[in-house]
Amino acid sequence: MTLNRRFTPISLLMLSINGMVGSAWLFAPLYAAKIAGPAAIIAWLIGGIATAIIALTFAELSVLFPVAGGTAQIPQVSHGTFTSFIVSWTAWLSALTMAPIEVQAILQYASTYFTSLVYLKDGIPVLSGSGMVWAILLMLFLSFINIVSYKGLVRFNFILFLFKILAIIITVIVLIRVSFHVENFSNIVPSIFSLTGWHAILTAVASGGIAFAFTGFKHGVELAGETKRLALAIPLAIVGSVIGCLILYIGLQVAFIGALNPSALANGWEHVSFIGDVGPFAGLAAGLGLAWLVKLLYVDAIVSPGGAGLIYVTSTARILYAMSRIGYLPGWLQYLNRQNFPVSAIIVNFVLGMFLFLPLPGWQAMVSFLVSGMVISYAMGPVALLCMRIEMPHVKRGFYLPAAKIICPIAFYFCNLLSYWCGWETIYKLAIAIVIGVIFFIVAAVQGRLTATGLGLKSGLWLAPYFAGLVLISYFGSFGGKNIIPFGWDFLVIGIFSVAILYLAVKNRATEQVMDQRLATISTL
């Protein structure tokens, strides 16, 4: 039994936007402004442009290899089993965090009216016992919709998509019309011409929820194996969702900054808060006497994260499904129900996702970990595309990325910058997670579960210096590290590092003959 091709270009675009517009719009404008002030607008531009460039590499790859769980299977073709496992392992761990993040956002907003759901621990909202019960129920609901019906999934997704987009547009227009203080934007120019300002801007990209806000573009990669009219659907969903959401997010950030009363900034942007309310936009609306907008925002505080969580349950299950098909994980994870949905993978993701509420309390803590892992899987896009262009130049492509030799190095550089900006506290935790993954890989190899011939250890040699380099640069860098590599010089260090690793990764690619053999294997999955 295999997955069906059922997603149209429009439905895949809506799925991607729905997955992208979740809790980020409810919280990121506040966290980004607290870090970077009005220069948070620049941070959104950097995050959106960087993500769009990275997404372009995946647009060509996903049309060329329209398989379920492309994050696992594309590196399997270009570099073999070991590389594929490491990339898919980090991507799966990160994506696994998404549904719990959205559930956490719903409950944090709901705690304004239902105070027993959340309590503060060192200033961080943590779920109480009753909050955990509701978290379980919400996670079960998202999983249930994914298991029961494809038509139900698409219809529910359309309703959520329409509601949340309208809610964002209404919020932006109303806040700008009712309260807009131009003087709140006066610090943008000084930030641009200050090293401290740029440090804050780049920190906001990684840790303020901005990079997190654009992670949804990968849905098109994971669902390519179930999509119709690939040449149109994949680029539209992957790149179109990034551009569309960038416009929405910038509008929200401008409206948020402009609506703040200048007196609230007397003690600095880092002290902006809303007494008795964990939702910044709802707090703004309440302060402006817009009771009807407060109600709309609280409804959307359920709809937006719920819609994003719903789509991440869908796409994360495809990564786990693909990992099982290749042999990294037990075969029973491949089980499909009558609707041809990977029900076992959905259930396992639900169970494991619940445990993430314990070590990663609070929305912002979850976001930092997710971004660091997801960016590692992003890095495979430009690497794999350059390899395919060299070894498979004559294969017909439904979508052809112009200037790939220029775009791919830039995209790889952006991936490493985003990872570095997450900070040392996040990077070292990711390194531990990767070591745990290697142990799982060794167990799978010893038990003979791997379906591919050969482990591809030689092709994966570049991964050791890659991860070691990221950890060391982060440790010695200025984003939570020892600051031995000062801010400014770290851009040069990461640039040289990126060129060296990209060269090593492409040099260790598989040959065309080996790629053809691997393509024949994944086409049967």
One Martini backbone bead per residue (centre of mass of N, CA, C, O) as a GRO file, in nm:
protein
  525
    1MET     BB    1   0.096   0.036   0.022
    2THR     BB    2   0.033   0.375  -0.083
    3LEU     BB    3   0.045   0.693  -0.143
    4ASN     BB    4  -0.155   0.951  -0.250
    5ARG     BB    5  -0.247   1.171  -0.511
    6ARG     BB    6  -0.425   1.477  -0.377
    7PHE     BB    7  -0.273   1.747  -0.397
    8THR     BB    8  -0.318   2.055  -0.491
    9PRO     BB    9  -0.182   2.353  -0.544
   10ILE     BB   10  -0.380   2.508  -0.355
   11SER     BB   11  -0.382   2.312  -0.112
   12LEU     BB   12  -0.074   2.327  -0.062
   13LEU     BB   13  -0.056   2.629  -0.012
   14MET     BB   14  -0.253   2.634   0.230
   15LEU     BB   15  -0.095   2.436   0.402
   16SER     BB   16   0.163   2.607   0.421
   17ILE     BB   17   0.039   2.865   0.540
   18ASN     BB   18  -0.102   2.730   0.778
   19GLY     BB   19   0.172   2.619   0.895
   20MET     BB   20   0.304   2.913   0.923
   21VAL     BB   21   0.037   3.039   1.052
   22GLY     BB   22   0.064   3.065   1.384
   23SER     BB   23   0.202   3.157   1.680
   24ALA     BB   24   0.398   3.370   1.565
   25TRP     BB   25   0.196   3.615   1.531
   26LEU     BB   26   0.130   3.629   1.847
   27PHE     BB   27   0.457   3.658   1.952
   28ALA     BB   28   0.698   3.764   1.769
   29PRO     BB   29   0.656   4.077   1.772
   30LEU     BB   30   0.736   4.096   2.070
   31TYR     BB   31   1.013   3.948   2.087
   32ALA     BB   32   1.151   4.111   1.861
   33ALA     BB   33   1.112   4.394   1.996
   34LYS     BB   34   1.262   4.332   2.264
   35ILE     BB   35   1.538   4.291   2.107
   36ALA     BB   36   1.517   4.524   1.841
   37GLY     BB   37   1.279   4.679   1.815
   38PRO     BB   38   1.206   4.843   1.522
   39ALA     BB   39   1.429   4.651   1.377
   40ALA     BB   40   1.245   4.400   1.338
   41ILE     BB   41   1.175   4.455   1.044
   42ILE     BB   42   1.454   4.370   0.937
   43ALA     BB   43   1.445   4.083   1.048
   44TRP     BB   44   1.213   3.990   0.864
   45LEU     BB   45   1.358   4.035   0.596
   46ILE     BB   46   1.592   3.843   0.648
   47GLY     BB   47   1.428   3.587   0.705
   48GLY     BB   48   1.264   3.582   0.437
   49ILE     BB   49   1.496   3.589   0.229
   50ALA     BB   50   1.655   3.346   0.331
   51THR     BB   51   1.423   3.140   0.302
   52ALA     BB   52   1.366   3.178  -0.002
   53ILE     BB   53   1.644   3.085  -0.100
   54ILE     BB   54   1.627   2.803   0.024
   55ALA     BB   55   1.354   2.716  -0.107
   56LEU     BB   56   1.449   2.709  -0.405
   57THR     BB   57   1.613   2.443  -0.383
   58PHE     BB   58   1.359   2.264  -0.310
   59ALA     BB   59   1.185   2.305  -0.559
   60GLU     BB   60   1.355   2.134  -0.755
   61LEU     BB   61   1.386   1.871  -0.587
   62SER     BB   62   1.073   1.804  -0.542
   63VAL     BB   63   1.017   1.769  -0.847
   64LEU     BB   64   1.237   1.553  -0.903
   65PHE     BB   65   1.148   1.425  -0.595
   66PRO     BB   66   0.828   1.294  -0.552
   67VAL     BB   67   0.829   1.236  -0.216
   68ALA     BB   68   0.789   1.109   0.080
   69GLY     BB   69   0.993   1.254   0.284
   70GLY     BB   70   1.233   1.433   0.147
   71THR     BB   71   1.435   1.478   0.381
   72ALA     BB   72   1.526   1.168   0.366
   73GLN     BB   73   1.550   1.099   0.041
   74ILE     BB   74   1.741   1.302  -0.094
   75PRO     BB   75   2.011   1.234   0.066
   76GLN     BB   76   2.006   0.935  -0.021
   77VAL     BB   77   2.090   0.997  -0.316
   78SER     BB   78   2.348   1.196  -0.279
   79HIS     BB   79   2.486   1.040   0.016
   80GLY     BB   80   2.315   0.841   0.169
   81THR     BB   81   2.232   0.689   0.464
   82PHE     BB   82   2.375   0.857   0.683
   83THR     BB   83   2.294   1.140   0.593
   84SER     BB   84   1.993   1.092   0.588
   85PHE     BB   85   1.960   1.033   0.886
   86ILE     BB   86   2.068   1.294   1.013
   87VAL     BB   87   1.875   1.487   0.871
   88SER     BB   88   1.602   1.347   0.949
   89TRP     BB   89   1.641   1.349   1.253
   90THR     BB   90   1.654   1.659   1.296
   91ALA     BB   91   1.388   1.724   1.149
   92TRP     BB   92   1.201   1.551   1.323
   93LEU     BB   93   1.260   1.676   1.599
   94SER     BB   94   1.165   1.958   1.515
   95ALA     BB   95   0.878   1.889   1.406
   96LEU     BB   96   0.780   1.758   1.672
   97THR     BB   97   0.762   2.046   1.821
   98MET     BB   98   0.525   2.199   1.681
   99ALA     BB   99   0.259   2.104   1.806
  100PRO     BB  100   0.334   2.180   2.101
  101ILE     BB  101   0.372   2.479   2.046
  102GLU     BB  102   0.075   2.537   1.961
  103VAL     BB  103  -0.055   2.436   2.219
  104GLN     BB  104   0.092   2.629   2.408
  105ALA     BB  105  -0.029   2.885   2.283
  106ILE     BB  106  -0.324   2.832   2.341
  107LEU     BB  107  -0.291   2.807   2.658
  108GLN     BB  108  -0.167   3.085   2.711
  109TYR     BB  109  -0.411   3.246   2.616
  110ALA     BB  110  -0.633   3.094   2.789
  111SER     BB  111  -0.511   3.180   3.078
  112THR     BB  112  -0.659   3.450   3.109
  113TYR     BB  113  -0.936   3.288   3.182
  114PHE     BB  114  -0.765   3.010   3.260
  115THR     BB  115  -0.542   3.009   3.516
  116SER     BB  116  -0.493   2.686   3.563
  117LEU     BB  117  -0.311   2.616   3.305
  118VAL     BB  118  -0.094   2.832   3.416
  119TYR     BB  119   0.244   2.890   3.531
  120LEU     BB  120   0.505   3.065   3.683
  121LYS     BB  121   0.862   3.002   3.601
  122ASP     BB  122   1.082   3.234   3.597
  123GLY     BB  123   0.869   3.384   3.388
  124ILE     BB  124   0.761   3.105   3.271
  125PRO     BB  125   0.527   2.939   3.102
  126VAL     BB  126   0.362   2.663   3.265
  127LEU     BB  127   0.213   2.372   3.278
  128SER     BB  128  -0.028   2.233   3.436
  129GLY     BB  129  -0.218   1.975   3.506
  130SER     BB  130  -0.464   2.079   3.341
  131GLY     BB  131  -0.294   2.165   3.097
  132MET     BB  132  -0.201   1.877   3.019
  133VAL     BB  133  -0.478   1.764   2.960
  134TRP     BB  134  -0.540   1.965   2.728
  135ALA     BB  135  -0.296   1.891   2.558
  136ILE     BB  136  -0.382   1.602   2.501
  137LEU     BB  137  -0.654   1.667   2.365
  138LEU     BB  138  -0.541   1.843   2.134
  139MET     BB  139  -0.345   1.633   2.014
  140LEU     BB  140  -0.564   1.424   1.956
  141PHE     BB  141  -0.732   1.595   1.759
  142LEU     BB  142  -0.512   1.637   1.542
  143SER     BB  143  -0.470   1.331   1.493
  144PHE     BB  144  -0.760   1.249   1.418
  145ILE     BB  145  -0.791   1.415   1.156
  146ASN     BB  146  -0.542   1.272   1.012
  147ILE     BB  147  -0.677   0.974   1.020
  148VAL     BB  148  -0.978   0.981   0.906
  149SER     BB  149  -0.969   1.238   0.673
  150TYR     BB  150  -0.899   1.406   0.387
  151LYS     BB  151  -1.145   1.591   0.343
  152GLY     BB  152  -1.142   1.698   0.632
  153LEU     BB  153  -0.864   1.826   0.620
  154VAL     BB  154  -0.913   2.026   0.384
  155ARG     BB  155  -1.163   2.172   0.496
  156PHE     BB  156  -1.043   2.258   0.765
  157ASN     BB  157  -0.807   2.414   0.641
  158PHE     BB  158  -0.974   2.628   0.488
  159ILE     BB  159  -1.114   2.755   0.730
  160LEU     BB  160  -0.858   2.835   0.885
  161PHE     BB  161  -0.724   3.003   0.666
  162LEU     BB  162  -0.944   3.219   0.629
  163PHE     BB  163  -0.962   3.320   0.920
  164LYS     BB  164  -0.661   3.399   0.985
  165ILE     BB  165  -0.617   3.603   0.754
  166LEU     BB  166  -0.845   3.795   0.830
  167ALA     BB  167  -0.747   3.854   1.120
  168ILE     BB  168  -0.480   3.988   1.040
  169ILE     BB  169  -0.585   4.214   0.859
  170ILE     BB  170  -0.769   4.345   1.072
  171THR     BB  171  -0.553   4.403   1.285
  172VAL     BB  172  -0.374   4.589   1.119
  173ILE     BB  173  -0.582   4.805   1.037
  174VAL     BB  174  -0.693   4.884   1.318
  175LEU     BB  175  -0.426   4.965   1.462
  176ILE     BB  176  -0.341   5.187   1.258
  177ARG     BB  177  -0.606   5.362   1.286
  178VAL     BB  178  -0.617   5.397   1.610
  179SER     BB  179  -0.284   5.337   1.663
  180PHE     BB  180  -0.009   5.562   1.556
  181HIS     BB  181   0.343   5.590   1.637
  182VAL     BB  182   0.607   5.719   1.475
  183GLU     BB  183   0.824   5.749   1.711
  184ASN     BB  184   0.875   5.432   1.748
  185PHE     BB  185   1.082   5.438   1.475
  186SER     BB  186   1.352   5.611   1.548
  187ASN     BB  187   1.571   5.354   1.597
  188ILE     BB  188   1.645   5.230   1.321
  189VAL     BB  189   1.895   5.384   1.219
  190PRO     BB  190   2.091   5.334   1.461
  191SER     BB  191   2.087   5.022   1.427
  192ILE     BB  192   2.219   5.008   1.142
  193PHE     BB  193   2.486   5.184   1.270
  194SER     BB  194   2.514   4.924   1.473
  195LEU     BB  195   2.643   4.651   1.623
  196THR     BB  196   2.429   4.614   1.841
  197GLY     BB  197   2.187   4.628   1.651
  198TRP     BB  198   2.265   4.380   1.473
  199HIS     BB  199   2.272   4.174   1.698
  200ALA     BB  200   1.971   4.204   1.765
  201ILE     BB  201   1.852   4.138   1.490
  202LEU     BB  202   1.977   3.845   1.465
  203THR     BB  203   1.856   3.736   1.724
  204ALA     BB  204   1.559   3.774   1.637
  205VAL     BB  205   1.559   3.574   1.407
  206ALA     BB  206   1.619   3.314   1.591
  207SER     BB  207   1.477   3.395   1.899
  208GLY     BB  208   1.199   3.573   1.814
  209GLY     BB  209   1.038   3.382   1.581
  210ILE     BB  210   1.115   3.424   1.275
  211ALA     BB  211   1.232   3.159   1.167
  212PHE     BB  212   0.989   2.997   1.270
  213ALA     BB  213   0.767   3.138   1.085
  214PHE     BB  214   0.909   2.983   0.808
  215THR     BB  215   0.899   2.657   0.835
  216GLY     BB  216   0.643   2.574   0.648
  217PHE     BB  217   0.779   2.523   0.359
  218LYS     BB  218   0.834   2.201   0.407
  219HIS     BB  219   0.561   2.072   0.332
  220GLY     BB  220   0.613   2.038   0.025
  221VAL     BB  221   0.838   1.827   0.064
  222GLU     BB  222   0.677   1.604   0.232
  223LEU     BB  223   0.411   1.614   0.010
  224ALA     BB  224   0.507   1.541  -0.287
  225GLY     BB  225   0.398   1.231  -0.295
  226GLU     BB  226   0.078   1.381  -0.281
  227THR     BB  227   0.106   1.547  -0.561
  228LYS     BB  228  -0.014   1.753  -0.805
  229ARG     BB  229   0.130   1.929  -1.034
  230LEU     BB  230   0.438   1.987  -0.952
  231ALA     BB  231   0.557   2.232  -1.119
  232LEU     BB  232   0.347   2.420  -0.961
  233ALA     BB  233   0.300   2.335  -0.660
  234ILE     BB  234   0.583   2.351  -0.527
  235PRO     BB  235   0.675   2.646  -0.579
  236LEU     BB  236   0.417   2.774  -0.468
  237ALA     BB  237   0.436   2.656  -0.177
  238ILE     BB  238   0.735   2.717  -0.096
  239VAL     BB  239   0.764   3.025  -0.197
  240GLY     BB  240   0.482   3.158  -0.173
  241SER     BB  241   0.453   3.130   0.139
  242VAL     BB  242   0.688   3.315   0.217
  243ILE     BB  243   0.599   3.577   0.079
  244GLY     BB  244   0.314   3.602   0.197
  245CYS     BB  245   0.405   3.597   0.502
  246LEU     BB  246   0.594   3.839   0.500
  247ILE     BB  247   0.376   4.051   0.456
  248LEU     BB  248   0.214   3.989   0.712
  249TYR     BB  249   0.443   4.023   0.928
  250ILE     BB  250   0.517   4.317   0.869
  251GLY     BB  251   0.241   4.432   0.929
  252LEU     BB  252   0.235   4.339   1.227
  253GLN     BB  253   0.492   4.484   1.326
  254VAL     BB  254   0.406   4.771   1.256
  255ALA     BB  255   0.143   4.772   1.421
  256PHE     BB  256   0.267   4.707   1.697
  257ILE     BB  257   0.467   4.943   1.725
  258GLY     BB  258   0.260   5.178   1.664
  259ALA     BB  259   0.049   5.103   1.907
  260LEU     BB  260   0.235   5.185   2.113
  261ASN     BB  261   0.284   5.348   2.390
  262PRO     BB  262   0.547   5.552   2.458
  263SER     BB  263   0.541   5.499   2.773
  264ALA     BB  264   0.615   5.182   2.743
  265LEU     BB  265   0.933   5.281   2.654
  266ALA     BB  266   1.089   5.411   2.898
  267ASN     BB  267   1.257   5.122   2.976
  268GLY     BB  268   1.244   4.984   2.715
  269TRP     BB  269   1.186   4.720   2.506
  270GLU     BB  270   1.251   4.478   2.711
  271HIS     BB  271   0.984   4.590   2.902
  272VAL     BB  272   0.762   4.493   2.739
  273SER     BB  273   0.419   4.464   2.858
  274PHE     BB  274   0.119   4.269   2.980
  275ILE     BB  275  -0.093   4.288   3.218
  276GLY     BB  276  -0.256   3.985   3.253
  277ASP     BB  277  -0.112   3.915   2.961
  278VAL     BB  278   0.021   3.682   2.708
  279GLY     BB  279  -0.112   3.865   2.475
  280PRO     BB  280  -0.015   4.127   2.286
  281PHE     BB  281  -0.262   4.196   2.099
  282ALA     BB  282  -0.474   4.179   2.321
  283GLY     BB  283  -0.345   4.396   2.500
  284LEU     BB  284  -0.370   4.625   2.300
  285ALA     BB  285  -0.677   4.614   2.251
  286ALA     BB  286  -0.757   4.659   2.547
  287GLY     BB  287  -0.610   4.940   2.580
  288LEU     BB  288  -0.803   5.057   2.329
  289GLY     BB  289  -1.106   4.936   2.365
  290LEU     BB  290  -1.119   4.656   2.177
  291ALA     BB  291  -1.324   4.412   2.246
  292TRP     BB  292  -1.381   4.269   1.972
  293LEU     BB  293  -1.077   4.212   1.909
  294VAL     BB  294  -1.016   4.039   2.150
  295LYS     BB  295  -1.211   3.812   2.073
  296LEU     BB  296  -1.086   3.747   1.799
  297LEU     BB  297  -0.799   3.678   1.911
  298TYR     BB  298  -0.890   3.439   2.092
  299VAL     BB  299  -0.993   3.268   1.865
  300ASP     BB  300  -0.723   3.276   1.697
  301ALA     BB  301  -0.551   3.140   1.930
  302ILE     BB  302  -0.674   2.865   1.825
  303VAL     BB  303  -0.669   2.858   1.513
  304SER     BB  304  -0.373   2.910   1.430
  305PRO     BB  305  -0.225   2.689   1.596
  306GLY     BB  306  -0.415   2.460   1.510
  307GLY     BB  307  -0.350   2.467   1.206
  308ALA     BB  308  -0.043   2.422   1.229
  309GLY     BB  309  -0.054   2.160   1.392
  310LEU     BB  310  -0.210   1.995   1.184
  311ILE     BB  311   0.012   2.007   0.957
  312TYR     BB  312   0.248   1.888   1.127
  313VAL     BB  313   0.126   1.614   1.166
  314THR     BB  314   0.133   1.547   0.867
  315SER     BB  315   0.446   1.593   0.789
  316THR     BB  316   0.592   1.440   1.022
  317ALA     BB  317   0.485   1.159   0.946
  318ARG     BB  318   0.645   1.144   0.673
  319ILE     BB  319   0.926   1.129   0.791
  320LEU     BB  320   0.884   0.870   0.957
  321TYR     BB  321   0.793   0.694   0.723
  322ALA     BB  322   1.056   0.719   0.554
  323MET     BB  323   1.249   0.609   0.773
  324SER     BB  324   1.116   0.330   0.775
  325ARG     BB  325   1.152   0.249   0.474
  326ILE     BB  326   1.469   0.263   0.488
  327GLY     BB  327   1.533   0.146   0.814
  328TYR     BB  328   1.578   0.326   1.074
  329LEU     BB  329   1.300   0.216   1.154
  330PRO     BB  330   1.047   0.046   1.228
  331GLY     BB  331   0.812  -0.105   1.012
  332TRP     BB  332   0.533  -0.029   1.161
  333LEU     BB  333   0.548   0.284   1.068
  334GLN     BB  334   0.413   0.214   0.770
  335TYR     BB  335   0.131   0.214   0.846
  336LEU     BB  336  -0.184   0.210   0.676
  337ASN     BB  337  -0.483   0.312   0.627
  338ARG     BB  338  -0.767   0.346   0.433
  339GLN     BB  339  -0.662   0.653   0.370
  340ASN     BB  340  -0.346   0.646   0.352
  341PHE     BB  341  -0.241   0.691   0.646
  342PRO     BB  342   0.026   0.725   0.886
  343VAL     BB  343  -0.079   0.618   1.182
  344SER     BB  344   0.169   0.527   1.346
  345ALA     BB  345   0.330   0.792   1.318
  346ILE     BB  346   0.120   0.973   1.454
  347ILE     BB  347   0.115   0.834   1.731
  348VAL     BB  348   0.416   0.860   1.802
  349ASN     BB  349   0.427   1.170   1.784
  350PHE     BB  350   0.227   1.219   2.010
  351VAL     BB  351   0.377   1.084   2.245
  352LEU     BB  352   0.650   1.241   2.216
  353GLY     BB  353   0.534   1.533   2.220
  354MET     BB  354   0.445   1.534   2.522
  355PHE     BB  355   0.742   1.535   2.646
  356LEU     BB  356   0.822   1.836   2.554
  357PHE     BB  357   0.684   1.990   2.796
  358LEU     BB  358   0.915   1.934   3.005
  359PRO     BB  359   1.210   2.037   2.881
  360LEU     BB  360   1.025   2.279   2.708
  361PRO     BB  361   0.925   2.537   2.852
  362GLY     BB  362   0.769   2.726   2.662
  363TRP     BB  363   0.770   2.885   2.363
  364GLN     BB  364   1.070   2.992   2.325
  365ALA     BB  365   1.224   2.728   2.392
  366MET     BB  366   1.107   2.561   2.157
  367VAL     BB  367   1.191   2.741   1.917
  368SER     BB  368   1.502   2.727   1.934
  369PHE     BB  369   1.526   2.423   1.885
  370LEU     BB  370   1.379   2.400   1.618
  371VAL     BB  371   1.557   2.586   1.443
  372SER     BB  372   1.830   2.441   1.471
  373GLY     BB  373   1.734   2.171   1.335
  374MET     BB  374   1.599   2.272   1.071
  375VAL     BB  375   1.854   2.405   0.943
  376ILE     BB  376   2.006   2.144   0.887
  377SER     BB  377   1.800   2.049   0.670
  378TYR     BB  378   1.834   2.291   0.481
  379ALA     BB  379   2.139   2.242   0.395
  380MET     BB  380   2.067   2.006   0.189
  381GLY     BB  381   1.960   2.157  -0.053
  382PRO     BB  382   2.215   2.294  -0.185
  383VAL     BB  383   2.386   2.038  -0.188
  384ALA     BB  384   2.202   1.849  -0.361
  385LEU     BB  385   2.170   2.032  -0.610
  386LEU     BB  386   2.466   2.039  -0.699
  387CYS     BB  387   2.491   1.732  -0.735
  388MET     BB  388   2.267   1.700  -0.954
  389ARG     BB  389   2.392   1.890  -1.165
  390ILE     BB  390   2.649   1.712  -1.209
  391GLU     BB  391   2.520   1.404  -1.235
  392MET     BB  392   2.214   1.523  -1.362
  393PRO     BB  393   2.196   1.731  -1.627
  394HIS     BB  394   1.973   1.569  -1.833
  395VAL     BB  395   1.745   1.583  -1.650
  396LYS     BB  396   1.427   1.647  -1.636
  397ARG     BB  397   1.279   1.963  -1.530
  398GLY     BB  398   1.002   2.122  -1.405
  399PHE     BB  399   1.211   2.287  -1.223
  400TYR     BB  400   1.442   2.568  -1.281
  401LEU     BB  401   1.717   2.704  -1.124
  402PRO     BB  402   1.859   2.986  -1.148
  403ALA     BB  403   2.173   3.037  -1.050
  404ALA     BB  404   2.269   2.794  -0.858
  405LYS     BB  405   2.583   2.854  -0.812
  406ILE     BB  406   2.494   3.106  -0.634
  407ILE     BB  407   2.251   3.031  -0.448
  408CYS     BB  408   2.361   2.785  -0.286
  409PRO     BB  409   2.589   2.923  -0.120
  410ILE     BB  410   2.402   3.132   0.009
  411ALA     BB  411   2.208   2.931   0.143
  412PHE     BB  412   2.422   2.786   0.316
  413TYR     BB  413   2.510   3.038   0.472
  414PHE     BB  414   2.233   3.099   0.598
  415CYS     BB  415   2.205   2.838   0.757
  416ASN     BB  416   2.458   2.888   0.941
  417LEU     BB  417   2.364   3.154   1.058
  418LEU     BB  418   2.099   3.061   1.188
  419SER     BB  419   2.231   2.857   1.372
  420TYR     BB  420   2.423   3.055   1.521
  421TRP     BB  421   2.195   3.257   1.626
  422CYS     BB  422   2.073   3.059   1.842
  423GLY     BB  423   2.307   2.961   2.011
  424TRP     BB  424   2.476   2.776   2.240
  425GLU     BB  425   2.239   2.657   2.416
  426THR     BB  426   2.120   2.513   2.156
  427ILE     BB  427   2.354   2.368   2.006
  428TYR     BB  428   2.439   2.162   2.227
  429LYS     BB  429   2.164   2.013   2.230
  430LEU     BB  430   2.175   1.923   1.936
  431ALA     BB  431   2.435   1.756   1.959
  432ILE     BB  432   2.311   1.547   2.150
  433ALA     BB  433   2.084   1.453   1.958
  434ILE     BB  434   2.279   1.346   1.736
  435VAL     BB  435   2.420   1.131   1.906
  436ILE     BB  436   2.163   0.968   1.956
  437GLY     BB  437   2.112   0.910   1.655
  438VAL     BB  438   2.368   0.745   1.600
  439ILE     BB  439   2.284   0.512   1.782
  440PHE     BB  440   2.035   0.431   1.617
  441PHE     BB  441   2.193   0.369   1.357
  442ILE     BB  442   2.370   0.141   1.467
  443VAL     BB  443   2.138  -0.045   1.544
  444ALA     BB  444   2.014  -0.070   1.258
  445ALA     BB  445   2.270  -0.191   1.126
  446VAL     BB  446   2.305  -0.442   1.311
  447GLN     BB  447   1.997  -0.547   1.248
  448GLY     BB  448   1.941  -0.505   0.927
  449ARG     BB  449   1.718  -0.265   0.839
  450LEU     BB  450   1.860  -0.155   0.600
  451THR     BB  451   1.770  -0.122   0.259
  452ALA     BB  452   2.028  -0.010   0.180
  453THR     BB  453   2.322  -0.017   0.008
  454GLY     BB  454   2.510   0.081   0.216
  455LEU     BB  455   2.608   0.357   0.434
  456GLY     BB  456   2.773   0.613   0.330
  457LEU     BB  457   3.034   0.711   0.489
  458LYS     BB  458   3.205   0.864   0.283
  459SER     BB  459   2.979   1.072   0.200
  460GLY     BB  460   2.958   1.155   0.529
  461LEU     BB  461   3.230   1.302   0.617
  462TRP     BB  462   3.133   1.610   0.627
  463LEU     BB  463   2.966   1.606   0.899
  464ALA     BB  464   3.182   1.624   1.118
  465PRO     BB  465   3.302   1.910   1.051
  466TYR     BB  466   3.032   2.054   1.050
  467PHE     BB  467   2.937   2.012   1.347
  468ALA     BB  468   3.201   2.089   1.487
  469GLY     BB  469   3.212   2.377   1.372
  470LEU     BB  470   2.945   2.486   1.485
  471VAL     BB  471   3.012   2.440   1.782
  472LEU     BB  472   3.277   2.607   1.799
  473ILE     BB  473   3.172   2.877   1.693
  474SER     BB  474   2.954   2.905   1.909
  475TYR     BB  475   3.142   2.892   2.159
  476PHE     BB  476   3.333   3.144   2.046
  477GLY     BB  477   3.107   3.329   2.015
  478SER     BB  478   2.846   3.603   2.049
  479PHE     BB  479   2.598   3.377   2.091
  480GLY     BB  480   2.652   3.270   2.409
  481GLY     BB  481   2.948   3.270   2.413
  482LYS     BB  482   3.290   3.376   2.458
  483ASN     BB  483   3.374   3.607   2.245
  484ILE     BB  484   3.635   3.546   2.070
  485ILE     BB  485   3.442   3.585   1.833
  486PRO     BB  486   3.352   3.862   1.712
  487PHE     BB  487   3.136   4.070   1.608
  488GLY     BB  488   3.168   4.032   1.243
  489TRP     BB  489   3.390   3.807   1.220
  490ASP     BB  490   3.185   3.568   1.212
  491PHE     BB  491   3.103   3.602   0.916
  492LEU     BB  492   3.376   3.519   0.798
  493VAL     BB  493   3.407   3.245   0.933
  494ILE     BB  494   3.143   3.123   0.816
  495GLY     BB  495   3.213   3.166   0.521
  496ILE     BB  496   3.465   2.985   0.508
  497PHE     BB  497   3.328   2.735   0.626
  498SER     BB  498   3.106   2.703   0.405
  499VAL     BB  499   3.289   2.662   0.161
  500ALA     BB  500   3.440   2.411   0.265
  501ILE     BB  501   3.191   2.225   0.319
  502LEU     BB  502   3.062   2.239   0.040
  503TYR     BB  503   3.298   2.117  -0.111
  504LEU     BB  504   3.306   1.849   0.051
  505ALA     BB  505   3.011   1.757  -0.005
  506VAL     BB  506   3.028   1.752  -0.317
  507LYS     BB  507   3.279   1.568  -0.345
  508ASN     BB  508   3.109   1.327  -0.168
  509ARG     BB  509   2.934   1.234  -0.372
  510ALA     BB  510   2.752   1.060  -0.566
  511THR     BB  511   2.713   0.885  -0.834
  512GLU     BB  512   2.512   0.839  -1.097
  513GLN     BB  513   2.480   0.533  -1.065
  514VAL     BB  514   2.402   0.538  -0.764
  515MET     BB  515   2.161   0.727  -0.791
  516ASP     BB  516   1.993   0.542  -0.974
  517GLN     BB  517   1.969   0.314  -0.769
  518ARG     BB  518   1.829   0.486  -0.546
  519LEU     BB  519   1.586   0.574  -0.713
  520ALA     BB  520   1.472   0.289  -0.752
  521THR     BB  521   1.421   0.249  -0.449
  522ILE     BB  522   1.237   0.502  -0.376
  523SER     BB  523   1.009   0.443  -0.593
  524THR     BB  524   0.901   0.191  -0.402
  525LEU     BB  525   0.804   0.349  -0.128
   0.00000   0.00000   0.00000
